[in-house]
Amino acid sequence: MCTQTTQAYAVTGMTCAHCAHAVSTELVALAGVTDVNVDLVAGGTSTVTVTSQQPLDHAQVATALDEAGDYQLAGR
């Protein structure tokens, strides 16, 4: 049986649907990630919810956000 975990991340720097798509594309490419949902708050702090087979390391998420563009985990 495969168990999944869901983690929500506060992300800054996203301003539009293109940003949300770029972030989703980078995160879903991480090993074990099965779903990414972005609750976009343009110019504010968006919530990115990631479902994966195992918990992700914050460094992995931060690197993926950097690859996607000028996006960062809030409070880091």
PDB file with one MODEL, atoms N, CA, C and O in Angstrom:
MODEL        1
ATOM      1  N   MET A   1       0.846  -1.177   0.000  1.00  0.00           N
ATOM      2  CA  MET A   1       0.000   0.000   0.000  1.00  0.00           C
ATOM      3  C   MET A   1       0.897   1.249   0.000  1.00  0.00           C
ATOM      4  O   MET A   1       1.879   1.329   0.738  1.00  0.00           O
ATOM      5  N   CYS A   2       0.539   2.189  -0.824  1.00  0.00           N
ATOM      6  CA  CYS A   2       1.321   3.422  -0.957  1.00  0.00           C
ATOM      7  C   CYS A   2       0.640   4.541  -0.154  1.00  0.00           C
ATOM      8  O   CYS A   2      -0.517   4.880  -0.401  1.00  0.00           O
ATOM      9  N   THR A   3       1.366   5.095   0.791  1.00  0.00           N
ATOM     10  CA  THR A   3       0.815   6.214   1.539  1.00  0.00           C
ATOM     11  C   THR A   3       1.358   7.504   0.933  1.00  0.00           C
ATOM     12  O   THR A   3       2.481   7.545   0.429  1.00  0.00           O
ATOM     13  N   GLN A   4       0.558   8.538   0.990  1.00  0.00           N
ATOM     14  CA  GLN A   4       0.975   9.825   0.455  1.00  0.00           C
ATOM     15  C   GLN A   4       0.917  10.869   1.551  1.00  0.00           C
ATOM     16  O   GLN A   4       0.195  10.727   2.538  1.00  0.00           O
ATOM     17  N   THR A   5       1.690  11.915   1.352  1.00  0.00           N
ATOM     18  CA  THR A   5       1.703  13.019   2.296  1.00  0.00           C
ATOM     19  C   THR A   5       1.380  14.298   1.538  1.00  0.00           C
ATOM     20  O   THR A   5       1.728  14.443   0.366  1.00  0.00           O
ATOM     21  N   THR A   6       0.719  15.214   2.211  1.00  0.00           N
ATOM     22  CA  THR A   6       0.400  16.506   1.612  1.00  0.00           C
ATOM     23  C   THR A   6       0.999  17.599   2.490  1.00  0.00           C
ATOM     24  O   THR A   6       0.783  17.637   3.701  1.00  0.00           O
ATOM     25  N   GLN A   7       1.755  18.483   1.851  1.00  0.00           N
ATOM     26  CA  GLN A   7       2.377  19.600   2.550  1.00  0.00           C
ATOM     27  C   GLN A   7       1.987  20.897   1.857  1.00  0.00           C
ATOM     28  O   GLN A   7       1.913  20.962   0.630  1.00  0.00           O
ATOM     29  N   ALA A   8       1.739  21.927   2.657  1.00  0.00           N
ATOM     30  CA  ALA A   8       1.421  23.253   2.118  1.00  0.00           C
ATOM     31  C   ALA A   8       2.606  24.179   2.382  1.00  0.00           C
ATOM     32  O   ALA A   8       3.178  24.188   3.472  1.00  0.00           O
ATOM     33  N   TYR A   9       2.954  24.944   1.375  1.00  0.00           N
ATOM     34  CA  TYR A   9       4.077  25.884   1.463  1.00  0.00           C
ATOM     35  C   TYR A   9       3.591  27.288   1.147  1.00  0.00           C
ATOM     36  O   TYR A   9       2.809  27.483   0.217  1.00  0.00           O
ATOM     37  N   ALA A  10       4.048  28.260   1.913  1.00  0.00           N
ATOM     38  CA  ALA A  10       3.765  29.671   1.641  1.00  0.00           C
ATOM     39  C   ALA A  10       4.863  30.154   0.696  1.00  0.00           C
ATOM     40  O   ALA A  10       6.048  30.070   1.018  1.00  0.00           O
ATOM     41  N   VAL A  11       4.463  30.662  -0.473  1.00  0.00           N
ATOM     42  CA  VAL A  11       5.419  31.053  -1.511  1.00  0.00           C
ATOM     43  C   VAL A  11       5.183  32.495  -1.924  1.00  0.00           C
ATOM     44  O   VAL A  11       4.046  32.910  -2.149  1.00  0.00           O
ATOM     45  N   THR A  12       6.264  33.255  -2.022  1.00  0.00           N
ATOM     46  CA  THR A  12       6.172  34.645  -2.469  1.00  0.00           C
ATOM     47  C   THR A  12       6.754  34.777  -3.870  1.00  0.00           C
ATOM     48  O   THR A  12       7.534  33.939  -4.321  1.00  0.00           O
ATOM     49  N   GLY A  13       6.353  35.855  -4.550  1.00  0.00           N
ATOM     50  CA  GLY A  13       6.918  36.180  -5.857  1.00  0.00           C
ATOM     51  C   GLY A  13       6.025  35.860  -7.035  1.00  0.00           C
ATOM     52  O   GLY A  13       6.326  36.278  -8.153  1.00  0.00           O
ATOM     53  N   MET A  14       4.945  35.138  -6.831  1.00  0.00           N
ATOM     54  CA  MET A  14       4.059  34.793  -7.945  1.00  0.00           C
ATOM     55  C   MET A  14       3.058  35.926  -8.183  1.00  0.00           C
ATOM     56  O   MET A  14       2.472  36.463  -7.243  1.00  0.00           O
ATOM     57  N   THR A  15       2.876  36.277  -9.458  1.00  0.00           N
ATOM     58  CA  THR A  15       1.967  37.371  -9.783  1.00  0.00           C
ATOM     59  C   THR A  15       0.858  36.999 -10.767  1.00  0.00           C
ATOM     60  O   THR A  15      -0.091  37.762 -10.946  1.00  0.00           O
ATOM     61  N   CYS A  16       0.974  35.822 -11.410  1.00  0.00           N
ATOM     62  CA  CYS A  16      -0.003  35.489 -12.453  1.00  0.00           C
ATOM     63  C   CYS A  16      -0.088  33.974 -12.665  1.00  0.00           C
ATOM     64  O   CYS A  16       0.634  33.206 -12.029  1.00  0.00           O
ATOM     65  N   ALA A  17      -0.975  33.562 -13.563  1.00  0.00           N
ATOM     66  CA  ALA A  17      -1.153  32.143 -13.865  1.00  0.00           C
ATOM     67  C   ALA A  17       0.116  31.533 -14.456  1.00  0.00           C
ATOM     68  O   ALA A  17       0.400  30.359 -14.219  1.00  0.00           O
ATOM     69  N   HIS A  18       0.876  32.306 -15.215  1.00  0.00           N
ATOM     70  CA  HIS A  18       2.136  31.792 -15.769  1.00  0.00           C
ATOM     71  C   HIS A  18       3.091  31.418 -14.645  1.00  0.00           C
ATOM     72  O   HIS A  18       3.757  30.385 -14.711  1.00  0.00           O
ATOM     73  N   CYS A  19       3.160  32.247 -13.624  1.00  0.00           N
ATOM     74  CA  CYS A  19       4.002  31.950 -12.457  1.00  0.00           C
ATOM     75  C   CYS A  19       3.555  30.648 -11.796  1.00  0.00           C
ATOM     76  O   CYS A  19       4.379  29.789 -11.481  1.00  0.00           O
ATOM     77  N   ALA A  20       2.263  30.509 -11.591  1.00  0.00           N
ATOM     78  CA  ALA A  20       1.718  29.316 -10.954  1.00  0.00           C
ATOM     79  C   ALA A  20       2.046  28.072 -11.774  1.00  0.00           C
ATOM     80  O   ALA A  20       2.379  27.025 -11.218  1.00  0.00           O
ATOM     81  N   HIS A  21       1.952  28.190 -13.091  1.00  0.00           N
ATOM     82  CA  HIS A  21       2.268  27.066 -13.979  1.00  0.00           C
ATOM     83  C   HIS A  21       3.753  26.704 -13.889  1.00  0.00           C
ATOM     84  O   HIS A  21       4.102  25.525 -13.834  1.00  0.00           O
ATOM     85  N   ALA A  22       4.616  27.702 -13.875  1.00  0.00           N
ATOM     86  CA  ALA A  22       6.057  27.459 -13.791  1.00  0.00           C
ATOM     87  C   ALA A  22       6.408  26.747 -12.488  1.00  0.00           C
ATOM     88  O   ALA A  22       7.201  25.806 -12.485  1.00  0.00           O
ATOM     89  N   VAL A  23       5.820  27.195 -11.390  1.00  0.00           N
ATOM     90  CA  VAL A  23       6.065  26.575 -10.091  1.00  0.00           C
ATOM     91  C   VAL A  23       5.542  25.137 -10.088  1.00  0.00           C
ATOM     92  O   VAL A  23       6.234  24.225  -9.634  1.00  0.00           O
ATOM     93  N   SER A  24       4.339  24.936 -10.585  1.00  0.00           N
ATOM     94  CA  SER A  24       3.754  23.592 -10.630  1.00  0.00           C
ATOM     95  C   SER A  24       4.612  22.642 -11.456  1.00  0.00           C
ATOM     96  O   SER A  24       4.839  21.499 -11.057  1.00  0.00           O
ATOM     97  N   THR A  25       5.083  23.109 -12.597  1.00  0.00           N
ATOM     98  CA  THR A  25       5.902  22.275 -13.480  1.00  0.00           C
ATOM     99  C   THR A  25       7.188  21.821 -12.795  1.00  0.00           C
ATOM    100  O   THR A  25       7.566  20.653 -12.891  1.00  0.00           O
ATOM    101  N   GLU A  26       7.854  22.731 -12.110  1.00  0.00           N
ATOM    102  CA  GLU A  26       9.107  22.378 -11.427  1.00  0.00           C
ATOM    103  C   GLU A  26       8.862  21.432 -10.254  1.00  0.00           C
ATOM    104  O   GLU A  26       9.624  20.488 -10.047  1.00  0.00           O
ATOM    105  N   LEU A  27       7.801  21.682  -9.486  1.00  0.00           N
ATOM    106  CA  LEU A  27       7.542  20.843  -8.320  1.00  0.00           C
ATOM    107  C   LEU A  27       7.082  19.439  -8.703  1.00  0.00           C
ATOM    108  O   LEU A  27       7.487  18.466  -8.066  1.00  0.00           O
ATOM    109  N   VAL A  28       6.251  19.320  -9.723  1.00  0.00           N
ATOM    110  CA  VAL A  28       5.757  17.998 -10.119  1.00  0.00           C
ATOM    111  C   VAL A  28       6.891  17.151 -10.717  1.00  0.00           C
ATOM    112  O   VAL A  28       6.767  15.929 -10.804  1.00  0.00           O
ATOM    113  N   ALA A  29       7.976  17.782 -11.121  1.00  0.00           N
ATOM    114  CA  ALA A  29       9.132  17.057 -11.657  1.00  0.00           C
ATOM    115  C   ALA A  29       9.980  16.422 -10.550  1.00  0.00           C
ATOM    116  O   ALA A  29      10.833  15.582 -10.836  1.00  0.00           O
ATOM    117  N   LEU A  30       9.757  16.812  -9.291  1.00  0.00           N
ATOM    118  CA  LEU A  30      10.509  16.225  -8.185  1.00  0.00           C
ATOM    119  C   LEU A  30      10.086  14.769  -7.990  1.00  0.00           C
ATOM    120  O   LEU A  30       8.917  14.422  -8.158  1.00  0.00           O
ATOM    121  N   ALA A  31      11.042  13.937  -7.639  1.00  0.00           N
ATOM    122  CA  ALA A  31      10.775  12.518  -7.427  1.00  0.00           C
ATOM    123  C   ALA A  31       9.700  12.315  -6.360  1.00  0.00           C
ATOM    124  O   ALA A  31       9.785  12.865  -5.263  1.00  0.00           O
ATOM    125  N   GLY A  32       8.697  11.525  -6.699  1.00  0.00           N
ATOM    126  CA  GLY A  32       7.650  11.177  -5.746  1.00  0.00           C
ATOM    127  C   GLY A  32       6.464  12.107  -5.708  1.00  0.00           C
ATOM    128  O   GLY A  32       5.453  11.787  -5.082  1.00  0.00           O
ATOM    129  N   VAL A  33       6.558  13.266  -6.368  1.00  0.00           N
ATOM    130  CA  VAL A  33       5.444  14.223  -6.342  1.00  0.00           C
ATOM    131  C   VAL A  33       4.354  13.742  -7.294  1.00  0.00           C
ATOM    132  O   VAL A  33       4.620  13.441  -8.457  1.00  0.00           O
ATOM    133  N   THR A  34       3.123  13.672  -6.785  1.00  0.00           N
ATOM    134  CA  THR A  34       2.004  13.205  -7.595  1.00  0.00           C
ATOM    135  C   THR A  34       1.014  14.302  -7.952  1.00  0.00           C
ATOM    136  O   THR A  34       0.252  14.161  -8.908  1.00  0.00           O
ATOM    137  N   ASP A  35       1.016  15.413  -7.182  1.00  0.00           N
ATOM    138  CA  ASP A  35       0.061  16.490  -7.474  1.00  0.00           C
ATOM    139  C   ASP A  35       0.557  17.795  -6.864  1.00  0.00           C
ATOM    140  O   ASP A  35       1.162  17.807  -5.792  1.00  0.00           O
ATOM    141  N   VAL A  36       0.289  18.893  -7.566  1.00  0.00           N
ATOM    142  CA  VAL A  36       0.618  20.237  -7.075  1.00  0.00           C
ATOM    143  C   VAL A  36      -0.593  21.123  -7.317  1.00  0.00           C
ATOM    144  O   VAL A  36      -1.149  21.139  -8.416  1.00  0.00           O
ATOM    145  N   ASN A  37      -1.002  21.861  -6.288  1.00  0.00           N
ATOM    146  CA  ASN A  37      -2.111  22.799  -6.418  1.00  0.00           C
ATOM    147  C   ASN A  37      -1.647  24.163  -5.919  1.00  0.00           C
ATOM    148  O   ASN A  37      -1.109  24.278  -4.817  1.00  0.00           O
ATOM    149  N   VAL A  38      -1.858  25.193  -6.732  1.00  0.00           N
ATOM    150  CA  VAL A  38      -1.438  26.545  -6.367  1.00  0.00           C
ATOM    151  C   VAL A  38      -2.669  27.405  -6.117  1.00  0.00           C
ATOM    152  O   VAL A  38      -3.533  27.537  -6.984  1.00  0.00           O
ATOM    153  N   ASP A  39      -2.742  27.991  -4.918  1.00  0.00           N
ATOM    154  CA  ASP A  39      -3.769  28.978  -4.590  1.00  0.00           C
ATOM    155  C   ASP A  39      -3.080  30.333  -4.729  1.00  0.00           C
ATOM    156  O   ASP A  39      -2.476  30.838  -3.782  1.00  0.00           O
ATOM    157  N   LEU A  40      -3.181  30.913  -5.929  1.00  0.00           N
ATOM    158  CA  LEU A  40      -2.449  32.124  -6.275  1.00  0.00           C
ATOM    159  C   LEU A  40      -3.009  33.366  -5.591  1.00  0.00           C
ATOM    160  O   LEU A  40      -4.206  33.647  -5.661  1.00  0.00           O
ATOM    161  N   VAL A  41      -2.129  34.097  -4.937  1.00  0.00           N
ATOM    162  CA  VAL A  41      -2.430  35.421  -4.387  1.00  0.00           C
ATOM    163  C   VAL A  41      -1.436  36.347  -5.069  1.00  0.00           C
ATOM    164  O   VAL A  41      -0.303  36.506  -4.614  1.00  0.00           O
ATOM    165  N   ALA A  42      -1.876  36.960  -6.177  1.00  0.00           N
ATOM    166  CA  ALA A  42      -0.985  37.775  -6.998  1.00  0.00           C
ATOM    167  C   ALA A  42      -0.298  38.861  -6.191  1.00  0.00           C
ATOM    168  O   ALA A  42      -0.954  39.701  -5.575  1.00  0.00           O
ATOM    169  N   GLY A  43       1.029  38.837  -6.199  1.00  0.00           N
ATOM    170  CA  GLY A  43       1.804  39.838  -5.498  1.00  0.00           C
ATOM    171  C   GLY A  43       1.883  39.648  -4.000  1.00  0.00           C
ATOM    172  O   GLY A  43       2.528  40.431  -3.304  1.00  0.00           O
ATOM    173  N   GLY A  44       1.228  38.607  -3.496  1.00  0.00           N
ATOM    174  CA  GLY A  44       1.240  38.336  -2.054  1.00  0.00           C
ATOM    175  C   GLY A  44       1.868  36.989  -1.757  1.00  0.00           C
ATOM    176  O   GLY A  44       2.784  36.550  -2.452  1.00  0.00           O
ATOM    177  N   THR A  45       1.370  36.345  -0.729  1.00  0.00           N
ATOM    178  CA  THR A  45       1.873  35.027  -0.356  1.00  0.00           C
ATOM    179  C   THR A  45       0.869  33.976  -0.822  1.00  0.00           C
ATOM    180  O   THR A  45      -0.249  33.899  -0.311  1.00  0.00           O
ATOM    181  N   SER A  46       1.276  33.178  -1.785  1.00  0.00           N
ATOM    182  CA  SER A  46       0.430  32.125  -2.330  1.00  0.00           C
ATOM    183  C   SER A  46       0.645  30.839  -1.544  1.00  0.00           C
ATOM    184  O   SER A  46       1.694  30.645  -0.929  1.00  0.00           O
ATOM    185  N   THR A  47      -0.351  29.964  -1.567  1.00  0.00           N
ATOM    186  CA  THR A  47      -0.222  28.660  -0.927  1.00  0.00           C
ATOM    187  C   THR A  47      -0.060  27.604  -2.007  1.00  0.00           C
ATOM    188  O   THR A  47      -0.891  27.480  -2.907  1.00  0.00           O
ATOM    189  N   VAL A  48       1.022  26.848  -1.902  1.00  0.00           N
ATOM    190  CA  VAL A  48       1.296  25.772  -2.847  1.00  0.00           C
ATOM    191  C   VAL A  48       1.194  24.468  -2.069  1.00  0.00           C
ATOM    192  O   VAL A  48       1.955  24.231  -1.131  1.00  0.00           O
ATOM    193  N   THR A  49       0.249  23.630  -2.466  1.00  0.00           N
ATOM    194  CA  THR A  49       0.029  22.354  -1.796  1.00  0.00           C
ATOM    195  C   THR A  49       0.593  21.236  -2.666  1.00  0.00           C
ATOM    196  O   THR A  49       0.239  21.101  -3.838  1.00  0.00           O
ATOM    197  N   VAL A  50       1.476  20.440  -2.070  1.00  0.00           N
ATOM    198  CA  VAL A  50       2.162  19.379  -2.802  1.00  0.00           C
ATOM    199  C   VAL A  50       1.812  18.032  -2.182  1.00  0.00           C
ATOM    200  O   VAL A  50       1.956  17.837  -0.975  1.00  0.00           O
ATOM    201  N   THR A  51       1.351  17.104  -3.019  1.00  0.00           N
ATOM    202  CA  THR A  51       1.102  15.736  -2.592  1.00  0.00           C
ATOM    203  C   THR A  51       2.236  14.879  -3.140  1.00  0.00           C
ATOM    204  O   THR A  51       2.544  14.921  -4.331  1.00  0.00           O
ATOM    205  N   SER A  52       2.847  14.106  -2.258  1.00  0.00           N
ATOM    206  CA  SER A  52       3.987  13.286  -2.668  1.00  0.00           C
ATOM    207  C   SER A  52       3.984  11.968  -1.908  1.00  0.00           C
ATOM    208  O   SER A  52       3.261  11.796  -0.927  1.00  0.00           O
ATOM    209  N   GLN A  53       4.809  11.046  -2.384  1.00  0.00           N
ATOM    210  CA  GLN A  53       4.888   9.727  -1.778  1.00  0.00           C
ATOM    211  C   GLN A  53       5.616   9.767  -0.439  1.00  0.00           C
ATOM    212  O   GLN A  53       5.441   8.879   0.395  1.00  0.00           O
ATOM    213  N   GLN A  54       6.423  10.785  -0.239  1.00  0.00           N
ATOM    214  CA  GLN A  54       7.126  10.976   1.032  1.00  0.00           C
ATOM    215  C   GLN A  54       7.304  12.470   1.245  1.00  0.00           C
ATOM    216  O   GLN A  54       7.284  13.235   0.281  1.00  0.00           O
ATOM    217  N   PRO A  55       7.477  12.901   2.494  1.00  0.00           N
ATOM    218  CA  PRO A  55       7.662  14.338   2.752  1.00  0.00           C
ATOM    219  C   PRO A  55       8.868  14.881   1.987  1.00  0.00           C
ATOM    220  O   PRO A  55       9.903  14.223   1.879  1.00  0.00           O
ATOM    221  N   LEU A  56       8.712  16.084   1.465  1.00  0.00           N
ATOM    222  CA  LEU A  56       9.804  16.734   0.743  1.00  0.00           C
ATOM    223  C   LEU A  56      10.664  17.546   1.692  1.00  0.00           C
ATOM    224  O   LEU A  56      10.177  18.091   2.683  1.00  0.00           O
ATOM    225  N   ASP A  57      11.928  17.618   1.384  1.00  0.00           N
ATOM    226  CA  ASP A  57      12.853  18.456   2.126  1.00  0.00           C
ATOM    227  C   ASP A  57      12.639  19.904   1.673  1.00  0.00           C
ATOM    228  O   ASP A  57      12.463  20.163   0.482  1.00  0.00           O
ATOM    229  N   HIS A  58      12.653  20.839   2.612  1.00  0.00           N
ATOM    230  CA  HIS A  58      12.450  22.252   2.249  1.00  0.00           C
ATOM    231  C   HIS A  58      13.486  22.720   1.234  1.00  0.00           C
ATOM    232  O   HIS A  58      13.181  23.559   0.387  1.00  0.00           O
ATOM    233  N   ALA A  59      14.703  22.192   1.305  1.00  0.00           N
ATOM    234  CA  ALA A  59      15.740  22.582   0.349  1.00  0.00           C
ATOM    235  C   ALA A  59      15.362  22.158  -1.065  1.00  0.00           C
ATOM    236  O   ALA A  59      15.633  22.889  -2.018  1.00  0.00           O
ATOM    237  N   GLN A  60      14.739  20.986  -1.218  1.00  0.00           N
ATOM    238  CA  GLN A  60      14.279  20.532  -2.532  1.00  0.00           C
ATOM    239  C   GLN A  60      13.239  21.498  -3.089  1.00  0.00           C
ATOM    240  O   GLN A  60      13.288  21.881  -4.258  1.00  0.00           O
ATOM    241  N   VAL A  61      12.308  21.880  -2.240  1.00  0.00           N
ATOM    242  CA  VAL A  61      11.242  22.786  -2.668  1.00  0.00           C
ATOM    243  C   VAL A  61      11.823  24.146  -3.027  1.00  0.00           C
ATOM    244  O   VAL A  61      11.461  24.721  -4.053  1.00  0.00           O
ATOM    245  N   ALA A  62      12.721  24.667  -2.194  1.00  0.00           N
ATOM    246  CA  ALA A  62      13.343  25.970  -2.458  1.00  0.00           C
ATOM    247  C   ALA A  62      14.111  25.950  -3.771  1.00  0.00           C
ATOM    248  O   ALA A  62      14.066  26.920  -4.527  1.00  0.00           O
ATOM    249  N   THR A  63      14.810  24.863  -4.051  1.00  0.00           N
ATOM    250  CA  THR A  63      15.560  24.744  -5.303  1.00  0.00           C
ATOM    251  C   THR A  63      14.618  24.721  -6.500  1.00  0.00           C
ATOM    252  O   THR A  63      14.882  25.370  -7.513  1.00  0.00           O
ATOM    253  N   ALA A  64      13.520  23.977  -6.389  1.00  0.00           N
ATOM    254  CA  ALA A  64      12.538  23.922  -7.478  1.00  0.00           C
ATOM    255  C   ALA A  64      11.924  25.295  -7.727  1.00  0.00           C
ATOM    256  O   ALA A  64      11.715  25.681  -8.877  1.00  0.00           O
ATOM    257  N   LEU A  65      11.634  26.034  -6.658  1.00  0.00           N
ATOM    258  CA  LEU A  65      11.071  27.385  -6.807  1.00  0.00           C
ATOM    259  C   LEU A  65      12.071  28.302  -7.507  1.00  0.00           C
ATOM    260  O   LEU A  65      11.690  29.117  -8.347  1.00  0.00           O
ATOM    261  N   ASP A  66      13.343  28.169  -7.160  1.00  0.00           N
ATOM    262  CA  ASP A  66      14.391  28.974  -7.785  1.00  0.00           C
ATOM    263  C   ASP A  66      14.517  28.640  -9.273  1.00  0.00           C
ATOM    264  O   ASP A  66      14.712  29.528 -10.103  1.00  0.00           O
ATOM    265  N   GLU A  67      14.402  27.359  -9.595  1.00  0.00           N
ATOM    266  CA  GLU A  67      14.467  26.931 -11.002  1.00  0.00           C
ATOM    267  C   GLU A  67      13.286  27.498 -11.798  1.00  0.00           C
ATOM    268  O   GLU A  67      13.424  27.817 -12.979  1.00  0.00           O
ATOM    269  N   ALA A  68      12.140  27.620 -11.151  1.00  0.00           N
ATOM    270  CA  ALA A  68      10.932  28.109 -11.821  1.00  0.00           C
ATOM    271  C   ALA A  68      10.986  29.612 -12.088  1.00  0.00           C
ATOM    272  O   ALA A  68      10.360  30.098 -13.029  1.00  0.00           O
ATOM    273  N   GLY A  69      11.728  30.345 -11.268  1.00  0.00           N
ATOM    274  CA  GLY A  69      11.792  31.801 -11.406  1.00  0.00           C
ATOM    275  C   GLY A  69      12.193  32.424 -10.084  1.00  0.00           C
ATOM    276  O   GLY A  69      12.856  31.788  -9.264  1.00  0.00           O
ATOM    277  N   ASP A  70      11.795  33.656  -9.879  1.00  0.00           N
ATOM    278  CA  ASP A  70      12.167  34.382  -8.668  1.00  0.00           C
ATOM    279  C   ASP A  70      11.119  34.173  -7.577  1.00  0.00           C
ATOM    280  O   ASP A  70      10.485  35.122  -7.116  1.00  0.00           O
ATOM    281  N   TYR A  71      10.948  32.897  -7.168  1.00  0.00           N
ATOM    282  CA  TYR A  71       9.950  32.536  -6.169  1.00  0.00           C
ATOM    283  C   TYR A  71      10.669  31.975  -4.958  1.00  0.00           C
ATOM    284  O   TYR A  71      11.689  31.297  -5.078  1.00  0.00           O
ATOM    285  N   GLN A  72      10.111  32.273  -3.774  1.00  0.00           N
ATOM    286  CA  GLN A  72      10.770  31.845  -2.550  1.00  0.00           C
ATOM    287  C   GLN A  72       9.754  31.365  -1.529  1.00  0.00           C
ATOM    288  O   GLN A  72       8.599  31.789  -1.522  1.00  0.00           O
ATOM    289  N   LEU A  73      10.225  30.454  -0.654  1.00  0.00           N
ATOM    290  CA  LEU A  73       9.403  30.064   0.481  1.00  0.00           C
ATOM    291  C   LEU A  73       9.309  31.263   1.412  1.00  0.00           C
ATOM    292  O   LEU A  73      10.326  31.878   1.730  1.00  0.00           O
ATOM    293  N   ALA A  74       8.119  31.601   1.846  1.00  0.00           N
ATOM    294  CA  ALA A  74       7.934  32.747   2.731  1.00  0.00           C
ATOM    295  C   ALA A  74       8.560  32.439   4.090  1.00  0.00           C
ATOM    296  O   ALA A  74       8.471  31.320   4.595  1.00  0.00           O
ATOM    297  N   GLY A  75       9.190  33.450   4.662  1.00  0.00           N
ATOM    298  CA  GLY A  75       9.772  33.302   5.980  1.00  0.00           C
ATOM    299  C   GLY A  75      11.100  32.579   6.018  1.00  0.00           C
ATOM    300  O   GLY A  75      11.572  32.203   7.091  1.00  0.00           O
ATOM    301  N   ARG A  76      11.709  32.380   4.857  1.00  0.00           N
ATOM    302  CA  ARG A  76      13.004  31.675   4.796  1.00  0.00           C
ATOM    303  C   ARG A  76      14.054  32.583   4.219  1.00  0.00           C
ATOM    304  O   ARG A  76      15.210  32.182   4.084  1.00  0.00           O
TER     305      ARG A  76
ENDMDL
END
